[in-house]
Amino acid sequence: MMIGLTDDVIDARALEAAVARPEAGAILTFHGVTRNNFEGRPVRGLVYEAYAAMAVPEMERIAAEAMARWPEVRVAMVHRTGTLDVGEASVVIAVSAPHRDAAYEAGRFAIDALKERVPVWKKELYDDGAAWKANAESPVQPGGTADEEPPGEVVGDPPVDHDRERPEEIGRTFDGLRADGEGPRFRTRSLDRYPRPDLNPYLKAHQEWKPEVITSAEGPAFRGRWADAFGRPAPLHVEIGPGNGFFLAGMAARHPEYNWLGIELRFKRVVLTARKLRRAGVRHGRVLRYDARFLGDLFAEAEIDALYVNHPDPWTRKRHAKHRLLGRPFAEWIVHALKPGGRVRIKTDYHPNLDRFQELIVGLPLEVRVRVDDVFTDGSPWGEDDVETNYQRKFRERGEPVAALELVRR
């Protein structure tokens, strides 16, 4: 398969040749082209960057999935990086099949999956500035302002140098975690405030998945009384960032004695999580559409019995340390929201941030109960009481380690 990233102009003919074969009566080629405007604002070019260590394997996986769903097709895809002028192709996908229907279906699947799953960022260049954006449902999202670098570990990133990081900067954008109520509050919008709500079908759909989904407007009202959201009193277990819902639904199915709550910002992931909860027959699981930077809105003191964080965005560059969840503000919020004796379980593929987090909790009533640096070779510290996440599976298949840490609130 011809799959990858390139800084050069994409050779569409080469992609077509890569999928051509005598039995293929149809070759479909999709070009994603740089346009000259965005929401009425003139655009003079784009700059693309990608998290190559994850982007290329994910593109390969998408192509393999397409060929598994439509066994008669062949797929090639290449995405640009670097600076593009208006009219240049940023992505080209070629699909061949014996007949056109399969080619159209597989091609649509491939571009939709690429936009959803591959960590690629673009900087839109305007006459009066610039702004970074991500694929609408990319697993890693930008949080910077115009003219900042994109987040994540881009090819060529140096290792994080903890000696040059300022501890007070790590997690600084999480002021909304403050338990005293003095931090900023999460501002949500009603559907009629979105200029084009039809562009994201999950924006409306997430409100229709009841009772599994709790909207951002409804969430703060449950502060101090989360048992009401489940219709029963039970220990409250919370996962921050459930993504597509594999872990939350799996753990809720294993432990019906607990109330399970996921907190997820992306509309599509909220719906996917709700769908998995319902398919698993879970009646005691909910997913709240909310921003984890504002957890201070949601929980009273000692209201949570257990907390789970799986593969938070690493934000490896020092300039982006303020965006890391695993910082001192988060640790202080844990102390406020978690019951004495409650536990925190963290899994991550980026060990330096876990090392740093352990340094930052010094002096707080949080005790390290167990840590393993690779759950694949050392085993999960929780034995059978664990569920493999989607990201964890990806790192296992690539032979890369995933670390796990458990803290206990004293």
C-alpha positions as a printed Julia matrix, in Angstrom:
410×3 Matrix{Float64}:
   0.0    0.0     0.0
   1.1    3.55   -0.7
   0.39   5.29    2.6
   2.15   8.21    4.23
   2.95  11.87    4.76
   4.94  14.07    2.41
   6.31  17.6     2.26
   6.19  17.5    -1.56
   3.32  17.97   -3.98
   1.24  14.79   -3.92
   1.58  12.7    -7.07
  -2.01  11.59   -7.65
  -1.02   9.53  -10.69
   1.36   7.51   -8.53
  -1.44   6.73   -6.09
  -3.71   5.67   -8.92
  -0.95   3.43  -10.3
  -0.48   1.92   -6.86
  -4.09   0.67   -6.76
  -4.55  -0.12  -10.46
  -4.94  -3.79  -11.47
  -6.46  -5.62  -14.42
  -9.62  -6.66  -12.57
 -10.38  -3.12  -11.32
 -13.02  -1.48  -13.52
 -13.19   1.65  -11.36
 -10.53   3.93   -9.88
 -11.8    6.75   -7.69
  -9.41   9.55   -6.68
 -10.31  12.08   -4.0
  -8.4   15.37   -3.75
  -8.79  17.56   -0.66
  -7.8   20.99   -1.99
  -6.85  24.2    -0.19
  -9.64  26.72   -0.71
  -9.32  30.49   -0.55
 -11.75  31.19    2.29
 -13.05  29.97    5.62
 -16.45  31.16    6.84
 -16.15  34.19    4.6
 -12.63  35.09    5.71
 -10.0   35.13    2.91
  -7.35  32.41    3.26
  -4.03  32.77    1.43
  -2.57  29.4     2.34
  -2.24  26.6     4.87
   0.52  25.06    6.98
   0.06  21.4     7.93
   1.81  19.48   10.71
   1.17  15.93   11.88
   1.94  13.65   14.81
   3.71  11.24   12.44
   4.3    8.51   15.03
   0.54   8.05   15.28
  -0.67   9.48   11.97
   0.95   7.01    9.57
   0.01   3.85   11.54
  -3.54   5.16   11.82
  -3.7    5.82    8.07
  -2.47   2.27    7.46
  -5.13   0.96    9.81
  -7.86   2.91    8.01
  -6.78   1.48    4.65
  -6.75  -2.05    6.12
 -10.22  -1.55    7.58
 -11.55  -0.34    4.22
 -10.13  -3.38    2.45
 -11.59  -5.66    5.12
 -15.06  -4.14    4.73
 -14.86  -4.13    0.93
 -12.51  -7.05    0.14
 -12.42  -6.22   -3.58
 -10.99  -2.7    -3.1
  -7.41  -1.43   -2.86
  -6.59   1.86   -1.1
  -3.7    4.36   -1.2
  -3.57   7.69    0.65
  -1.05  10.47    1.23
  -1.42  13.62    3.35
   0.67  16.77    2.9
   2.68  18.51    5.57
   4.35  21.88    5.27
   3.1   25.02    3.54
   0.42  24.82    0.82
  -0.85  27.5    -1.53
  -4.5   27.91   -2.46
  -5.42  25.2    -4.97
  -2.86  22.63   -3.78
  -4.03  19.23   -2.6
  -3.61  18.56    1.11
  -4.74  14.93    0.88
  -5.24  12.47   -1.97
  -6.93   9.09   -1.63
  -7.1    6.57   -4.48
  -9.43   3.57   -4.39
  -9.8    0.84   -6.99
 -12.55  -1.78   -7.24
 -14.14  -4.01   -9.87
 -17.26  -1.79   -9.77
 -17.87   1.87   -8.93
 -20.22   1.4    -5.95
 -17.58  -0.24   -3.79
 -15.0    2.38   -4.83
 -17.32   5.25   -3.83
 -18.25   3.64   -0.5
 -14.69   2.76    0.47
 -13.4    6.17   -0.6
 -16.0    7.95    1.52
 -15.16   5.74    4.47
 -11.44   6.43    4.09
 -11.68  10.24    4.0
 -14.22  10.35    6.83
 -12.07   8.08    9.01
  -8.94  10.09    8.19
 -10.65  13.34    9.24
 -11.9   11.74   12.43
  -8.91   9.73   13.59
  -5.61  10.98   12.16
  -3.8   13.64   14.25
  -3.15  16.38   11.68
  -3.23  20.13   12.31
  -3.45  23.01    9.9
  -2.64  26.67   10.34
  -4.9   28.86    8.22
  -2.98  31.88    6.96
  -4.96  35.12    6.69
  -3.86  38.59    5.65
  -4.22  39.73    9.27
  -3.03  36.68   11.19
  -3.3   32.91   11.45
  -5.04  30.21   13.47
  -4.35  26.54   14.15
  -7.16  24.05   13.63
  -7.42  20.24   13.85
  -9.45  17.68   12.01
 -12.93  18.1    13.46
 -12.81  14.84   15.45
  -9.04  14.35   15.63
  -7.89  12.37   18.7
  -5.54  15.22   19.6
  -6.92  18.75   19.51
  -5.19  22.14   19.4
  -5.7   24.51   22.28
  -3.43  27.39   21.31
  -4.22  30.8    19.93
  -3.25  32.27   16.58
   0.41  31.97   15.63
   1.15  29.33   18.28
   2.65  25.96   17.44
   0.25  22.98   17.36
   0.12  20.61   20.33
   1.43  17.11   20.64
   4.72  15.53   19.67
   5.52  16.58   16.11
   8.38  14.95   14.23
  11.65  16.47   15.41
  10.4   17.43   18.88
  13.21  17.29   21.45
  12.62  15.25   24.61
  10.94  17.16   27.42
  13.59  18.79   29.58
  12.08  18.87   33.06
  14.97  20.94   34.41
  13.91  23.86   32.22
  10.16  23.57   32.86
   8.53  25.77   35.44
   6.3   23.6    37.67
   3.83  26.45   38.12
   3.21  26.48   34.35
   2.13  22.84   34.13
  -1.64  22.66   33.9
  -2.05  26.43   34.28
  -5.06  26.56   31.92
  -6.98  24.36   34.38
  -7.94  27.25   36.67
 -11.56  26.09   36.32
 -10.66  23.16   38.58
 -10.52  25.47   41.58
 -12.82  24.22   44.31
 -13.35  27.7    45.75
 -15.54  28.67   42.82
 -13.33  31.64   41.92
 -11.96  30.15   38.71
 -13.47  30.63   35.23
 -16.66  28.74   34.4
 -17.38  26.6    31.35
 -19.56  28.53   28.93
 -21.82  26.41   26.8
 -24.01  27.39   23.88
 -27.53  26.32   22.99
 -28.13  24.83   19.55
 -29.55  28.07   18.19
 -26.26  29.84   19.0
 -24.24  27.69   16.58
 -24.03  29.37   13.14
 -24.21  26.05   11.23
 -25.43  23.3    13.59
 -26.2   21.11   10.56
 -22.47  20.72    9.86
 -22.09  18.46   12.91
 -24.95  15.95   13.15
 -23.77  14.9    16.62
 -24.41  18.36   18.02
 -28.16  17.74   17.96
 -27.98  13.96   18.28
 -26.16  14.06   21.62
 -29.2   15.69   23.22
 -31.44  12.85   22.07
 -29.5   10.06   23.79
 -31.38  10.03   27.07
 -30.88   9.05   29.81
 -27.25   8.17   28.96
 -26.25  11.71   27.96
 -26.17  14.68   30.32
 -25.76  17.98   28.48
 -23.35  20.7    29.54
 -26.3   22.88   30.55
 -27.6   20.15   32.87
 -24.33  19.03   34.44
 -23.62  21.71   37.09
 -27.09  21.23   38.62
 -26.0   17.77   39.82
 -23.11  19.15   41.87
 -23.38  17.59   45.31
 -26.24  15.29   44.3
 -24.99  13.04   41.51
 -27.08  10.14   42.82
 -30.08  11.97   41.3
 -28.57  11.64   37.81
 -28.66   7.84   38.17
 -31.85   7.49   40.15
 -30.08   5.67   42.98
 -27.38   6.19   45.6
 -24.15   4.31   44.82
 -20.39   4.98   44.85
 -19.51   7.42   42.05
 -16.76   6.38   39.61
 -15.67   9.04   37.08
 -13.62   8.74   33.9
 -12.21  11.93   32.43
 -12.08  11.75   28.63
 -13.75   8.4    27.82
 -13.19   8.95   24.09
 -15.21   6.36   22.21
 -16.42   4.73   25.43
 -14.71   1.31   25.42
 -13.33   1.63   28.95
 -16.36   3.3    30.54
 -18.89   0.85   29.1
 -16.66  -2.13   29.85
 -16.04  -1.17   33.47
 -19.69  -0.25   34.04
 -20.77  -3.66   32.75
 -18.32  -5.34   35.14
 -19.35  -3.27   38.15
 -23.09  -2.61   38.22
 -22.77  -1.78   41.93
 -21.24   1.62   41.04
 -22.57   4.71   39.29
 -20.31   5.45   36.29
 -19.86   8.92   34.79
 -17.72   9.89   31.79
 -16.8   13.51   31.05
 -16.16  14.16   27.36
 -16.11  17.38   25.32
 -16.45  16.12   21.72
 -20.04  15.72   20.59
 -19.37  12.64   18.48
 -17.51  10.86   21.26
 -20.34  11.63   23.66
 -22.76   9.88   21.29
 -20.39   6.94   20.7
 -19.96   6.48   24.46
 -23.73   6.66   25.04
 -24.26   4.08   22.31
 -21.77   1.67   23.89
 -23.37   2.09   27.32
 -26.78   1.25   25.88
 -25.52  -1.71   23.85
 -23.84  -3.09   26.97
 -27.18  -2.91   28.78
 -25.74  -0.5    31.35
 -28.41   1.41   33.26
 -26.05   3.0    35.75
 -23.75   4.76   33.22
 -23.87   8.37   32.06
 -21.69  10.58   29.86
 -21.58  14.32   30.45
 -20.62  16.67   27.64
 -18.24  19.03   29.46
 -14.75  20.49   29.36
 -12.35  18.85   31.83
 -10.72  22.24   32.44
 -13.82  23.19   34.43
 -14.36  20.21   36.7
 -14.69  22.66   39.57
 -18.23  23.35   38.29
 -19.35  19.78   38.8
 -18.35  18.11   42.06
 -18.72  18.94   45.73
 -16.08  18.06   48.3
 -15.4   14.31   48.69
 -18.13  13.4    46.19
 -16.11  11.0    43.99
 -15.15   7.48   45.07
 -12.8    6.63   42.18
 -11.29   8.52   39.26
  -9.88   7.22   35.96
  -7.7    9.01   33.38
  -6.65   7.08   30.28
  -4.1    8.46   27.81
  -4.5   12.21   28.37
  -3.02  14.42   25.63
   0.75  14.5    26.31
   1.45  18.14   25.28
   5.16  17.29   25.1
   6.5   20.72   24.23
   7.48  22.92   27.16
   5.54  25.86   25.74
   2.38  23.74   25.97
   2.94  22.49   29.52
   0.08  24.75   30.67
  -2.37  22.55   28.74
  -1.46  19.27   30.46
  -4.15  17.72   32.59
  -1.56  16.03   34.82
  -0.49  19.17   36.66
  -0.68  20.63   40.16
  -4.16  22.22   39.65
  -5.56  18.8    38.75
  -3.87  17.19   41.76
  -5.3   19.82   44.1
  -8.76  19.31   42.6
  -8.43  15.56   43.2
  -7.73  16.22   46.87
 -10.93  18.28   47.04
 -13.29  16.04   45.05
 -12.08  12.54   46.01
 -13.21  10.85   49.2
 -10.54   9.8    51.72
  -9.54   6.29   50.72
 -10.66   6.93   47.14
  -8.35   5.96   44.29
  -7.07   7.5    41.06
  -6.01   5.22   38.2
  -3.98   6.68   35.33
  -2.75   5.02   32.13
  -0.51   6.85   29.7
   1.8    6.19   26.77
   3.98   9.2    27.67
   6.07   8.34   30.72
   7.77  11.74   31.33
   4.45  13.38   32.19
   3.71  10.64   34.7
   7.16  11.14   36.28
   6.52  14.86   36.51
   3.05  14.39   37.98
   4.48  12.27   40.78
   6.88  15.12   41.58
   4.06  17.67   41.57
   1.9   15.82   44.1
   4.58  15.95   46.8
   3.07  17.53   49.92
  -0.51  16.61   49.01
  -2.49  13.85   50.75
  -2.06  11.54   47.76
  -0.11   8.3    48.11
   1.34   6.24   45.26
  -0.04   2.74   45.77
   1.45   1.11   42.67
   3.1    1.98   39.36
   4.17  -0.16   36.42
   6.05   1.2    33.41
   4.63  -1.27   30.89
   1.32  -3.02   31.4
   2.09  -5.32   28.45
   5.26  -6.82   29.93
   4.61  -6.3    33.66
   0.86  -6.81   33.63
  -1.85  -4.44   34.72
  -1.46  -3.44   38.39
  -5.22  -4.01   38.7
  -5.2   -7.52   37.27
  -8.54  -8.44   35.73
 -10.18  -5.29   37.05
  -9.27  -3.29   33.95
 -10.46  -2.72   30.39
  -8.17  -2.07   27.44
  -8.79   1.33   25.89
  -8.72   2.05   22.16
  -5.4    3.9    22.48
  -3.97   1.13   24.64
  -4.77  -1.4    21.93
  -3.01   0.75   19.33
   0.17   0.95   21.4
   0.05  -2.77   22.14
  -0.16  -3.54   18.42
   2.84  -1.26   17.78
   4.86  -2.87   20.59
   5.13   0.38   22.57
   4.83   0.56   26.39
   1.92   1.94   28.37
   2.49   2.97   32.0
  -0.05   2.75   34.82
  -0.23   4.57   38.15
  -2.63   4.3    41.09
  -2.92   6.96   43.77
  -4.91   6.78   47.01
  -6.4    9.82   48.76
  -5.25   9.82   52.37
